[in-house]
Amino acid sequence: MLSRRIVESHLVAFEPEAVLSYLARDTRSLYENRAFVRVAPCTDFVVGYLAQLIVEATEEGRRFRKYECLRNIRQIVRNAREMTELSPSTMELLFRLYKYYIFSDREEIQWCVSTYLKDRMLEPEQVAWLISNASSSTHLVNRLLRYPKPNSAIVDWAQRALELELFPERAAELLGLLINNDLPESAGHLPAETVLWAIYYSRADLSDKSRLLRHTVTQASADAALTIAMRLSLPEVVRHIVSIVPPDAAR
């Protein structure tokens, strides 16, 4: 038979302001009631409340089930039907948790807190911290490469990273941040295939991508160009590739 407390706990999905305070009085109760907490809606109140709880436990050096507690926020954010706008104070709490745990020796914790900043706008000093520490973790590089809007500080970082060959395996994504309507000068120093993928990753509109792909593709890079053209549904690029591939290679 259901108890009244269990039934009331389900109200967190509808009335988190009334229920969350007793479901998650501290990190211990947060862990014990995690099944209920994770059905809470993704609102600024819910995310901010849980982040504050975990920040306090972290800064006070208390022992708690770090991954399971941090995972509550990840699940709530992931379950949201659409991106929820979060207040600057809540984003500051999430960024503090990110800084505390992104270098954890547990990979699942790193991936967990990495989702906190996904597709989120950050303050200039927060972006600066990511840039200063980018060489320490691929997670920081990912957040910079996939920042939701153009950012001059990130563009400058990408330019320096290319010049210094800091992240050779991410060269296409770095170059993609530098592409606007045309290819930057640095594209001339990279293989055609890398430039093709940079065009794919760039924020250029589809017509510009089509033009740049046709301008860049060579016989040697035709395979990559064809893959990209099909992903972007660009028949004119496919037709251009047909025109530069030798007849016997096209059979």
Summary of the structure (lengths in Angstrom):
residues: 251
radius of gyration: 23.3
end to end distance: 70.7
largest distance: 76.0
contacts: 731
relative contact order: 0.06
helix: 71%
strand: 0%
